[in-house]
Amino acid sequence: MSVASSHNHDSLQKNTTERYFEDKLVAQNYAIYRPPYPDSVFIASVNFLNSNATNEANKFPFAVDVGCGTGHQSTVPLAKYFDSVLGVDISKEQISEAEKSKHPENVNFKVSAGESLPVEDETVSLLQAATAAHWMNLDKFYKEADRVLTPGGVIALFSYSSGFQTLDHHHSAEINAILEEMEDRPYKRGFYAAGNCKLKRRYTDNCFLIPYTDTVRLNNIPQPVTATVEGFLGFYSNQSPFRRMKEAEPDLTAKWMEDVTTRLLNTLETTGMSSEFTYNLEVHMLLGRKPHQPK
Ligand SMILES: C[S@@+](CC[C@H](N)C(=O)[O-])C[C@H]1O[C@@H](n2cnc3c(N)ncnc32)[C@H](O)[C@@H]1O
């Protein structure tokens, strides 16, 4: 996959990045199409939290999921490990979808920026941001994290990388070439905002360095997704770089999407949008523990 200079892309900034997610339809499509994370991601956070805790019950009091979106992908999976879970998102539309969705009783949602959380000092065991940290002001977020985390509490930042790869198909090479073309197009045409570029670089920028000494980076956690062609296209076309490209180049994008969809269906040897195929994403993750003693 080609990587153009990030400088031009990084300059594609809006006043408020969160506006990319404010639209009601975007929030509804998130709820429908966004694939779930593998359990191993949540287990990695809990194991890291537990590795330095005296908690034999393996259940902790309180987790906060920042940039929770509609909640079902990243907030709800925490419910079985914590007595109480709060999902916060800066977007009212995302929180409104999250509140409407079926969720366990110990999960609540609130509109809030991750940089200024509606929780008491030293009350949070796990502060998580799933595919959201690249939209935040990380200096402010890490200060806020230090305020709200209990001593020994953990920050967990993760996201899936770009780069779809099919699994288990006899035309995998051809399908992967089409998926790579889809992945690359909004990037090459200059529709990556600074946050998208940080995500593409897999959270390796210095701004992501968690300001604690006890930190871990986990790379390439497999995230296999089985989806219908319609579901995959729904997920793909709801991502912010594609939405920006479609808004700026509606006719060109519609024509290209029609063509690429036909090629994808032909290569999958199906005409049905409801046919399923499996592709892999990879999750990368940063974990960091607040010291037990003040710094
Ligand atoms: C890509 S979505 C991720 C949603 C969900 N966590 C998931 O993994 O599917 C990013 C979310 O971060 C939210 N967001 C962006 N900037 C934020 C900020 N400063 N504070 C809190 N949420 C923010 C957006 O509104 C959006 O819902």
The ligand as an SDF file (V2000), in Angstrom:
LIG
                    3D

 27 29  0  0  0  0  0  0  0  0999 V2000
  -14.5720    6.0100   14.9380 C   0  0  0  0  0  0  0  0  0  0  0  0
  -15.7260    6.3230   16.2060 S   0  0  0  0  0  0  0  0  0  0  0  0
  -15.4510    4.9550   17.3360 C   0  0  0  0  0  0  0  0  0  0  0  0
  -16.7220    4.4790   18.0120 C   0  0  0  0  0  0  0  0  0  0  0  0
  -16.5440    3.2440   18.8930 C   0  0  0  0  0  0  0  0  0  0  0  0
  -15.6540    3.5000   20.0100 N   0  0  0  0  0  0  0  0  0  0  0  0
  -16.0120    2.0570   18.0900 C   0  0  0  0  0  0  0  0  0  0  0  0
  -14.9260    1.5870   18.4060 O   0  0  0  0  0  0  0  0  0  0  0  0
  -16.6680    1.6100   17.1610 O   0  0  0  0  0  0  0  0  0  0  0  0
  -14.9740    7.7170   17.0170 C   0  0  0  0  0  0  0  0  0  0  0  0
  -15.9030    8.3770   18.0230 C   0  0  0  0  0  0  0  0  0  0  0  0
  -15.1430    9.3200   18.7800 O   0  0  0  0  0  0  0  0  0  0  0  0
  -15.9880   10.4400   19.0610 C   0  0  0  0  0  0  0  0  0  0  0  0
  -15.1220   11.5910   19.3980 N   0  0  0  0  0  0  0  0  0  0  0  0
  -14.3580   12.3600   18.5740 C   0  0  0  0  0  0  0  0  0  0  0  0
  -13.6850   13.2740   19.2790 N   0  0  0  0  0  0  0  0  0  0  0  0
  -14.0120   13.0860   20.5910 C   0  0  0  0  0  0  0  0  0  0  0  0
  -13.6310   13.7190   21.8120 C   0  0  0  0  0  0  0  0  0  0  0  0
  -12.7680   14.7360   21.8320 N   0  0  0  0  0  0  0  0  0  0  0  0
  -14.1850   13.2690   22.9650 N   0  0  0  0  0  0  0  0  0  0  0  0
  -15.0630   12.2430   22.9710 C   0  0  0  0  0  0  0  0  0  0  0  0
  -15.4680   11.6030   21.8370 N   0  0  0  0  0  0  0  0  0  0  0  0
  -14.9380   12.0110   20.6760 C   0  0  0  0  0  0  0  0  0  0  0  0
  -16.7900   10.6130   17.7740 C   0  0  0  0  0  0  0  0  0  0  0  0
  -17.9760   11.3510   17.9980 O   0  0  0  0  0  0  0  0  0  0  0  0
  -17.0450    9.1510   17.3790 C   0  0  0  0  0  0  0  0  0  0  0  0
  -18.2730    8.6740   17.8580 O   0  0  0  0  0  0  0  0  0  0  0  0
  1  2  1  0
  2  3  1  0
  2 10  1  0
  3  4  1  0
  4  5  1  0
  5  6  1  0
  5  7  1  0
  7  8  2  0
  7  9  1  0
 10 11  1  0
 11 12  1  0
 11 26  1  0
 12 13  1  0
 13 14  1  0
 13 24  1  0
 14 15  1  0
 14 23  1  0
 15 16  2  0
 16 17  1  0
 17 18  1  0
 17 23  2  0
 18 19  1  0
 18 20  2  0
 20 21  1  0
 21 22  2  0
 22 23  1  0
 24 25  1  0
 24 26  1  0
 26 27  1  0
M  CHG  2   2   1   9  -1
M  END
$$$$
